[in-house]
Amino acid sequence: MTDRGTAHDGPRIARDSGTCTALAAVYFAAGTLGLKFAVVHPSASAVWPPAGIALAALLLLGYRVWPGILMGAFLVNGNIPASTAETLLERLSTRHDGNK
């Protein structure tokens, strides 16, 4: 039989959410720093410190920190000018008609 949760899970959830928030902030800061090394395109960098931070966090803290990595990645990618999502939405919203 598995344990479905107890009254003692509250502190663990609070600790994990604090860890994920801190990890997201560190990932965001490292990603912003990594984007400073982008030369050819604003979203492509040869140096990407968040990869090492994410790997170290997963190895040291376990899979429970993946939401922090996800939040940090979304924050970094949302800050890139003309991100892939914006470009894709722009291209899908404009109709290219070759007959006109």
Phi, psi and omega in degrees: 000137180263153179278122184270008181118146180226180178293343182275359180285339181305308179298326180292318179296318178296319179295315180295320179291325175294319177296316180295321179294316178296319179296320177298319179294317179294318178298316180298315180297317179292323178293320177296319176296318179297325179289343176293339180271000180289123183251310186282312182225145183296343181249008180238119182230138178286339180248122182226083181302329180300335178298316178292322179295316180296316179297314179297319180296318179294321181288322183275322187254344179094180185292346183292350180262005181299329177297328177293321177294318179297315179298316179297320179295318177296320179295317179294313182291334176288340180272351183284128177292139181053055180293168182300320181295317179297316180297317180296315179296322179296317180291325179286330183280335178264133181265124178263109181246112183285348183276348183269000000 
